[in-house]
Amino acid sequence: MFISVFDIFKIGIGPSSSHTVGPMVAVARYLERVRGLAGAEARATRLTVTLHGSLAFTGKGHATDKAVCLGLLGATPDTLDPDSVEPMLNALNTTKSLIIPGVPELSFDPERDVIFDYGPPLPLHANGMTFQLLDPAGILIDTFVYYSIGGGFVVSEAELTKTTNEPVNELATQNVPFPFASAKQMLDMGQAAGLSIAEMKLQNECVDKCREEVENGIDRLWSAMDACINRGIKQTGTLPGGLKVKRRAADIYQQLIREGRNNPLFEHNVVDWLGVYAMAVNEENAAGGRVVTAPTNGAAGVIPAVTRYYLDHCRGADQAGIRVFLLTAAAVGGIIKANASISGAEVGCQGEVGSASAMAAAGLCAALGGSNEQIENAAEIALEHHLGMTCDPIAGLVQVPCIERNALGAVKAVTAASLALRGDGSHFVPLDGCIETMRQTGMDMMEQYKETSLGGLAVNIVEC
């Protein structure tokens, strides 16, 4: 199945791809629907948005209500300036109205019209959003449901039903030269063509774009990731949301700079660098900064951290290697998304940090010259050792334990790549088997451990 590198990696805004980026995308899609709706322009006077399931339970902590409002004001995740968020929201709270091109002025009070439904989730997915358009008498003109399915991906009910009812192999029909829908197909195609995973992925991307456009796009993605690290290692203070979590990346970074080679462990403190890079990104994400879904916002620190590790700590690292890294990581991420999930609301954090770690392990292994079989092995090792991980953010904020989990996910990715490179690619558990295990584990996982903040660490905080 072909899922573009630019779908797996999207420049957006924190703190959550499924709860912040996705709702903004859903709003934009609904407004397009309304513009073409017969009678809406003459009759519509009010709009409401109801959040269901995980979007309701952790929506406040994930800024879902704010994302809905920003989307209605015309903002998009990839272009929104984080510094403009508060002025935009303050203006809406004052006017309590929306001016949308192609639609009459609508009454919209954020406190009243963004509705948190704490009942059972909608039947098709944990992250449902119901839009309702009303006339002056409160009579319904239109209602429509979208689902935010993780990583900033948004689907309608019809699209979600179509996808879930089709076998994966039937999805692999797009006009690309290497439409692999599984890791086995990826390895078989690579062996038959004599190409690396990155080379196959690049050829797929070049079906509707020239190579220069693809490579420039990948370079922009890495530039955004790197800029996020660089901003995160400079920012200090306390993260928003009420937990009063202190930013730590800047302090740790300065410690590492001061220690330099005076630290007897200098040659062996890669773990510290991985940790500070990952934490820098996820602190930026928690603060609502600009990040790249990789494959989600909650797991956005793993791949940038491991890529920066490659660039700063591996001999021979260069921009071409970064492209190989991200193309390979996207290929593995696409397989995971197609066959299981990258959404914490669907399968827990194994689908977010676990997937990111597998993608990073594969990317690093590829950038360091690993064979396709070693790359598949690296991804499997990293994912296997995240199986069963719950998504239980304290207070519904993408802070504790999310920030540190990214640091540990990055460490596991490097370890997995190292183990794979020291082998010949043969191993006991195939990546496809590990992905299917993650899917089954996620389906068996109780709902309170899937981004609802109703179980796990979220309800077991020791009062001090």
C-alpha positions as CSV (number, residue, x, y, z in Angstrom):
1,M,0.0,0.0,0.0
2,F,1.4,3.4,-0.9
3,I,1.2,6.0,1.8
4,S,3.4,9.0,0.9
5,V,6.3,10.1,3.0
6,F,4.5,13.5,3.1
7,D,1.5,11.8,4.6
8,I,3.4,10.0,7.3
9,F,5.5,13.2,8.0
10,K,3.4,16.4,8.2
11,I,4.5,19.8,9.5
12,G,1.9,20.8,12.1
13,I,1.4,22.2,15.5
14,G,1.3,20.7,19.0
15,P,0.3,19.1,21.2
16,S,-1.4,16.2,19.4
17,S,-1.7,15.0,15.8
18,S,-5.0,13.2,16.4
19,H,-6.4,15.7,18.9
20,T,-5.1,19.0,17.5
21,V,-3.9,18.6,13.9
22,G,-6.7,16.1,13.0
23,P,-9.6,18.2,14.2
24,M,-8.2,21.3,12.4
25,V,-8.1,19.2,9.2
26,A,-11.7,17.9,9.9
27,V,-13.0,21.4,10.3
28,A,-11.5,22.4,6.9
29,R,-13.1,19.4,5.3
30,Y,-16.5,20.2,6.8
31,L,-16.4,23.8,5.7
32,E,-15.7,22.7,2.2
33,R,-18.8,20.5,2.5
34,V,-20.9,23.4,3.8
35,R,-19.9,25.7,0.9
36,G,-21.4,23.2,-1.6
37,L,-24.5,22.4,0.5
38,A,-27.8,23.5,-1.1
39,G,-29.7,26.0,1.1
40,A,-26.9,26.4,3.7
41,E,-26.0,29.9,2.5
42,A,-29.5,31.2,3.0
43,R,-30.6,29.4,6.1
44,A,-27.6,28.6,8.3
45,T,-27.0,30.7,11.4
46,R,-25.2,28.5,13.9
47,L,-22.6,25.7,14.0
48,T,-21.8,23.2,16.7
49,V,-19.0,20.6,17.0
50,T,-19.4,17.6,19.3
51,L,-16.3,15.7,20.4
52,H,-16.7,12.0,21.2
53,G,-14.6,9.3,22.9
54,S,-10.9,10.1,23.4
55,L,-11.4,13.5,21.8
56,A,-13.8,14.4,24.7
57,F,-11.9,12.7,27.5
58,T,-8.5,14.3,26.8
59,G,-9.7,17.1,24.5
60,K,-9.0,19.9,27.0
61,G,-5.5,18.7,27.7
62,H,-4.8,18.2,24.0
63,A,-6.3,21.6,23.0
64,T,-8.9,20.0,20.8
65,D,-11.4,22.7,21.5
66,K,-8.9,25.4,20.6
67,A,-8.0,23.4,17.4
68,V,-11.6,23.4,16.4
69,C,-11.9,27.1,16.9
70,L,-8.7,27.8,15.0
71,G,-9.9,25.6,12.1
72,L,-13.1,27.5,11.9
73,L,-11.1,30.7,11.8
74,G,-9.3,29.4,8.7
75,A,-6.1,28.2,10.2
76,T,-4.3,25.2,8.9
77,P,-1.8,23.1,10.9
78,D,1.1,23.5,8.4
79,T,0.9,27.3,8.2
80,L,-0.4,28.4,11.6
81,D,2.0,30.7,13.5
82,P,1.9,29.5,17.2
83,D,2.3,33.1,18.4
84,S,-1.0,34.0,16.7
85,V,-3.1,31.4,18.5
86,E,-4.1,33.3,21.6
87,P,-5.0,36.6,19.7
88,M,-7.2,34.6,17.3
89,L,-9.0,32.7,20.1
90,N,-9.4,35.9,22.2
91,A,-11.1,37.6,19.2
92,L,-13.5,34.7,18.7
93,N,-14.4,34.7,22.4
94,T,-15.3,38.4,22.0
95,T,-17.2,38.3,18.7
96,K,-18.7,34.8,19.1
97,S,-19.3,34.7,15.4
98,L,-17.6,33.2,12.3
99,I,-17.1,34.9,9.0
100,I,-16.5,32.0,6.5
101,P,-16.3,32.6,2.8
102,G,-19.3,31.1,0.9
103,V,-21.4,30.9,4.1
104,P,-23.4,33.5,6.0
105,E,-22.1,34.8,9.3
106,L,-22.6,32.1,11.9
107,S,-23.1,32.3,15.6
108,F,-20.4,30.4,17.4
109,D,-19.7,30.6,21.1
110,P,-16.7,28.3,21.9
111,E,-18.0,27.6,25.4
112,R,-21.4,26.5,24.2
113,D,-20.8,25.2,20.7
114,V,-17.8,22.9,21.2
115,I,-19.5,20.1,23.1
116,F,-17.6,17.4,25.0
117,D,-19.6,14.1,25.0
118,Y,-18.3,12.0,27.8
119,G,-20.5,9.1,27.0
120,P,-19.6,6.0,24.9
121,P,-17.5,6.7,21.8
122,L,-19.1,6.6,18.3
123,P,-19.1,2.9,17.1
124,L,-16.5,3.2,14.3
125,H,-13.6,4.9,16.1
126,A,-12.6,6.4,19.4
127,N,-11.9,9.9,17.9
128,G,-15.2,11.0,16.5
129,M,-16.4,14.6,15.7
130,T,-20.0,15.4,14.8
131,F,-20.7,18.7,13.0
132,Q,-24.2,20.2,13.0
133,L,-25.4,23.2,11.1
134,L,-28.6,24.9,12.4
135,D,-31.1,27.4,11.1
136,P,-32.5,30.4,13.2
137,A,-35.1,28.1,14.8
138,G,-32.5,25.6,15.8
139,I,-33.7,23.1,13.2
140,L,-30.9,20.9,11.8
141,I,-29.8,21.7,8.3
142,D,-26.9,19.3,8.1
143,T,-25.0,16.8,10.3
144,F,-21.8,15.0,9.4
145,V,-19.2,12.9,11.2
146,Y,-15.4,12.8,10.8
147,Y,-12.9,10.6,12.5
148,S,-9.4,11.7,13.5
149,I,-7.6,8.3,13.1
150,G,-4.0,9.3,14.2
151,G,-1.1,11.1,12.7
152,G,-3.3,13.9,11.4
153,F,-5.2,11.6,9.1
154,V,-9.0,12.3,8.9
155,V,-11.7,10.2,7.3
156,S,-15.5,10.3,7.0
157,E,-17.7,7.5,8.1
158,A,-17.9,6.2,4.5
159,E,-14.1,6.4,4.0
160,L,-13.5,4.6,7.3
161,T,-16.0,1.9,6.6
162,K,-14.5,1.4,3.1
163,T,-11.0,1.1,4.4
164,T,-11.8,-1.3,7.3
165,N,-13.9,-3.6,5.1
166,E,-11.2,-4.1,2.4
167,P,-8.4,-6.6,2.8
168,V,-5.0,-4.9,2.9
169,N,-3.8,-6.6,-0.3
170,E,-6.7,-5.1,-2.2
171,L,-5.6,-1.7,-1.0
172,A,-2.3,-2.1,-2.8
173,T,-3.6,-1.2,-6.2
174,Q,-2.3,2.3,-6.6
175,N,-0.3,3.1,-9.7
176,V,3.1,2.9,-8.1
177,P,6.0,0.6,-9.2
178,F,6.4,-1.0,-5.7
179,P,2.9,-1.2,-4.0
180,F,4.1,-3.3,-1.0
181,A,1.4,-3.7,1.6
182,S,3.5,-5.8,4.0
183,A,7.1,-6.1,5.1
184,K,7.3,-9.5,3.3
185,Q,6.2,-7.9,0.1
186,M,8.6,-5.1,0.6
187,L,11.5,-7.5,1.0
188,D,10.4,-9.7,-1.9
189,M,10.1,-6.7,-4.2
190,G,13.4,-5.3,-3.1
191,Q,15.1,-8.6,-3.8
192,A,13.5,-9.0,-7.2
193,A,14.3,-5.5,-8.3
194,G,17.8,-5.3,-6.7
195,L,16.8,-2.1,-4.9
196,S,16.9,-0.8,-1.4
197,I,13.8,0.1,0.5
198,A,14.6,3.8,0.2
199,E,15.1,3.4,-3.6
200,M,11.7,1.7,-4.0
201,K,10.0,4.3,-1.8
202,L,11.6,7.1,-3.8
203,Q,10.4,5.6,-7.1
204,N,6.9,5.4,-5.6
205,E,7.0,9.0,-4.6
206,C,8.2,10.1,-8.0
207,V,5.0,8.8,-9.8
208,D,3.4,12.2,-9.4
209,K,6.4,14.4,-8.5
210,C,9.8,14.9,-10.0
211,R,12.8,13.6,-8.0
212,E,14.0,17.1,-7.2
213,E,10.6,18.0,-5.7
214,V,10.5,14.9,-3.5
215,E,14.1,15.4,-2.3
216,N,13.4,19.1,-1.6
217,G,10.3,18.1,0.3
218,I,12.2,15.6,2.4
219,D,14.9,18.2,3.1
220,R,12.1,20.7,4.3
221,L,10.8,18.0,6.7
222,W,14.2,17.5,8.2
223,S,14.8,21.2,8.4
224,A,11.5,21.5,10.4
225,M,12.5,18.7,12.7
226,D,16.0,20.1,13.2
227,A,14.6,23.6,13.9
228,C,12.3,22.1,16.5
229,I,15.2,20.5,18.3
230,N,17.2,23.7,18.1
231,R,14.3,25.8,19.6
232,G,13.6,23.2,22.2
233,I,17.2,23.1,23.6
234,K,17.0,26.9,24.2
235,Q,13.5,27.3,25.8
236,T,13.1,27.3,29.6
237,G,10.2,27.7,32.0
238,T,7.1,25.7,32.7
239,L,4.9,23.9,30.2
240,P,1.2,25.0,30.0
241,G,-1.7,22.9,31.2
242,G,-1.6,23.0,35.0
243,L,0.9,20.1,35.9
244,K,3.7,22.7,36.1
245,V,6.1,20.4,34.3
246,K,9.4,22.1,34.0
247,R,11.2,22.2,30.7
248,R,14.4,20.1,31.1
249,A,16.0,19.9,27.6
250,A,17.8,23.3,27.7
251,D,19.4,22.6,31.1
252,I,20.5,19.1,30.1
253,Y,21.9,20.4,26.8
254,Q,23.9,23.0,28.6
255,Q,25.3,20.3,31.0
256,L,26.4,18.2,28.1
257,I,28.1,21.2,26.4
258,R,29.9,22.1,29.6
259,E,31.0,18.5,30.3
260,G,32.5,18.1,26.8
261,R,35.4,15.7,26.8
262,N,36.1,16.4,30.5
263,N,33.4,13.8,31.2
264,P,35.1,10.3,31.2
265,L,31.9,9.0,29.7
266,F,32.0,11.4,26.8
267,E,32.4,8.8,24.2
268,H,29.7,6.7,25.7
269,N,27.0,9.3,26.5
270,V,25.0,8.9,23.3
271,V,22.0,8.1,25.4
272,D,22.2,11.6,26.9
273,W,22.2,13.2,23.5
274,L,19.4,11.1,22.2
275,G,17.4,11.9,25.3
276,V,17.9,15.7,25.1
277,Y,17.1,15.8,21.4
278,A,13.8,13.9,21.9
279,M,12.8,15.8,24.9
280,A,13.5,19.1,23.2
281,V,11.0,18.2,20.5
282,N,8.3,16.9,22.8
283,E,8.6,19.9,25.1
284,E,8.0,22.1,22.1
285,N,5.0,19.9,21.1
286,A,3.6,20.1,24.6
287,A,3.9,23.9,24.4
288,G,1.9,24.0,21.2
289,G,5.0,24.7,19.0
290,R,5.7,23.7,15.4
291,V,6.5,20.0,15.0
292,V,6.5,17.3,12.4
293,T,4.2,14.3,12.9
294,A,6.6,11.4,13.0
295,P,4.3,9.5,12.7
296,T,2.2,11.4,15.4
297,N,2.8,14.4,17.6
298,G,2.9,12.4,20.8
299,A,5.8,10.5,19.3
300,A,7.3,13.3,17.4
301,G,10.7,13.3,19.2
302,V,11.9,9.8,18.4
303,I,12.8,10.2,14.7
304,P,14.3,13.7,14.9
305,A,16.4,12.6,17.8
306,V,17.7,9.5,16.0
307,T,18.3,11.4,12.8
308,R,20.2,14.1,14.7
309,Y,22.2,11.3,16.4
310,Y,23.0,10.0,12.9
311,L,24.1,13.4,11.7
312,D,26.1,14.4,14.8
313,H,27.6,11.1,16.0
314,C,27.9,8.8,13.0
315,R,30.9,8.9,10.6
316,G,30.1,9.7,7.0
317,A,26.6,11.1,7.8
318,D,25.3,13.5,5.2
319,Q,22.1,15.0,3.7
320,A,21.8,12.0,1.3
321,G,21.8,9.7,4.3
322,I,19.0,11.7,5.9
323,R,16.9,11.3,2.8
324,V,17.5,7.5,2.9
325,F,16.7,7.6,6.6
326,L,13.3,9.3,6.2
327,L,12.3,7.4,3.1
328,T,12.9,4.1,4.8
329,A,11.2,5.2,8.0
330,A,8.2,6.3,6.0
331,A,8.0,3.0,4.2
332,V,7.9,1.1,7.5
333,G,5.4,3.6,9.0
334,G,3.1,3.1,6.1
335,I,3.1,-0.7,6.6
336,I,2.3,-0.3,10.3
337,K,-0.5,2.2,9.6
338,A,-2.0,0.0,6.9
339,N,-1.9,-3.2,8.9
340,A,-2.4,-2.0,12.5
341,S,-2.5,1.6,13.8
342,I,-0.3,4.6,14.7
343,S,-3.1,6.0,17.0
344,G,-2.9,5.9,20.8
345,A,-6.7,6.1,20.9
346,E,-6.8,2.8,18.9
347,V,-4.0,0.7,20.2
348,G,-2.2,2.6,23.0
349,C,1.2,4.1,23.0
350,Q,2.7,1.0,21.3
351,G,1.1,2.5,18.2
352,E,2.7,5.9,18.7
353,V,6.1,5.7,20.4
354,G,6.4,2.0,19.4
355,S,5.8,2.8,15.7
356,A,8.1,5.8,15.8
357,S,10.9,3.7,17.4
358,A,10.5,1.0,14.7
359,M,10.6,3.6,12.0
360,A,13.7,5.3,13.5
361,A,15.5,2.0,13.9
362,A,14.8,1.1,10.2
363,G,15.9,4.6,9.0
364,L,19.1,4.5,11.0
365,C,19.9,1.0,9.9
366,A,19.4,2.1,6.3
367,A,21.4,5.3,6.6
368,L,24.3,3.2,8.0
369,G,24.3,0.9,5.0
370,G,22.1,-2.0,6.3
371,S,20.6,-4.5,3.9
372,N,16.8,-4.6,3.5
373,E,16.7,-7.7,5.7
374,Q,18.7,-6.0,8.4
375,I,16.4,-2.9,8.2
376,E,13.3,-5.1,8.6
377,N,15.0,-6.8,11.5
378,A,15.8,-3.4,13.2
379,A,12.2,-2.3,12.9
380,E,10.9,-5.5,14.4
381,I,13.3,-5.4,17.3
382,A,12.2,-1.9,18.2
383,L,8.5,-2.5,17.8
384,E,8.6,-5.8,19.7
385,H,9.9,-4.1,22.8
386,H,7.1,-1.6,22.9
387,L,4.3,-4.2,22.6
388,G,1.6,-3.6,25.2
389,M,2.5,0.0,26.0
390,T,-0.5,1.9,27.2
391,C,-1.4,5.5,26.4
392,D,-2.2,7.1,29.8
393,P,-1.3,10.8,29.8
394,I,-1.7,12.4,33.2
395,A,-4.4,15.1,33.1
396,G,-4.9,14.4,29.4
397,L,-1.7,16.4,28.6
398,V,1.0,15.2,26.2
399,Q,3.6,15.7,28.9
400,V,3.9,12.9,31.5
401,P,4.9,10.2,30.6
402,C,5.0,11.2,26.9
403,I,8.1,13.4,26.9
404,E,10.3,10.8,28.6
405,R,8.8,8.0,26.5
406,N,10.2,9.6,23.4
407,A,13.6,9.7,24.9
408,L,13.5,6.0,25.7
409,G,11.9,5.2,22.3
410,A,15.0,6.9,20.6
411,V,17.4,4.8,22.7
412,K,15.6,1.6,21.8
413,A,15.7,2.6,18.1
414,V,19.5,3.0,18.1
415,T,19.9,-0.2,20.1
416,A,17.7,-2.1,17.7
417,A,19.6,-0.8,14.7
418,S,22.9,-1.7,16.3
419,L,21.7,-5.3,17.0
420,A,20.4,-5.7,13.5
421,L,23.6,-4.4,11.9
422,R,25.6,-7.0,13.8
423,G,23.5,-9.8,12.4
424,D,22.8,-11.0,8.8
425,G,19.1,-10.0,8.8
426,S,17.8,-13.5,9.7
427,H,15.6,-13.5,12.8
428,F,12.8,-15.4,14.5
429,V,9.9,-12.9,14.6
430,P,9.0,-11.2,11.2
431,L,8.0,-7.6,11.3
432,D,4.6,-8.5,9.9
433,G,4.0,-10.8,12.8
434,C,5.0,-8.2,15.3
435,I,2.7,-5.6,13.6
436,E,-0.2,-8.1,13.7
437,T,0.6,-8.7,17.4
438,M,0.4,-5.0,18.1
439,R,-2.9,-4.8,16.4
440,Q,-4.4,-7.7,18.4
441,T,-2.9,-6.3,21.6
442,G,-4.5,-2.9,20.9
443,M,-7.9,-4.5,20.2
444,D,-7.7,-6.4,23.5
445,M,-6.5,-3.4,25.5
446,M,-9.1,-1.8,27.8
447,E,-10.4,1.6,26.7
448,Q,-9.0,3.3,29.8
449,Y,-5.5,2.6,28.6
450,K,-6.1,4.1,25.2
451,E,-5.7,7.9,25.4
452,T,-8.7,8.5,27.7
453,S,-6.7,9.3,30.9
454,L,-9.1,7.0,32.8
455,G,-6.5,4.4,33.8
456,G,-2.8,3.7,34.3
457,L,-0.5,6.5,35.4
458,A,-3.3,9.0,34.7
459,V,-5.1,7.8,37.9
460,N,-2.3,6.7,40.0
461,I,-0.5,9.9,40.9
462,V,0.9,10.0,44.4
463,E,-0.3,13.1,46.2
464,C,2.5,15.1,47.7
